[in-house]
């Protein structure tokens, strides 16, 4: 029998993290989300919906992280 926490983990793997989900997240939170999406990717089967969702989530998180890096003020002299 699958436990409640196992079912919650399965639902997380089946869901794509969208840009609107990431909109107000801080860089540290994005790094955590990226790590979790990488873990989901490694747990997924090749050509599965879970794998496609993890890859899409990683791309969305990567874009959000890049936009945070661009928005950061540069130190003097750069």
C-alpha positions, 0 to 999 in steps of 0.5 A, a space after each residue: 500500500 502506498 503511503 500518504 507521503 509517497 502519494 504526495 511525492 508522486 503528485 509533485 513529480 507529475 506536476 510542471 513547475 510553471 513560471 508563475 509558480 516561480 515568479 516571487 521566489 527568492 534565488 535560494 528557493 529557486 536553487 532548492 526547487 532546481 535540486 528537487 526537480 533534478 532528483 525527480 528527473 533521476 527517479 523518472 523512467 525514460 520517455 515518461 510523462 514524469 520525465 517530460 514534466 521534470 525537464 520542463 520544470 528544470 527549464 522554467 526554474 533555470 530561466 527564473 534563476 537566470 532572470 534573478 542573476 540579471 537583475 542583481 546589482 553589479 559590484 562597483 568596478 564591473 
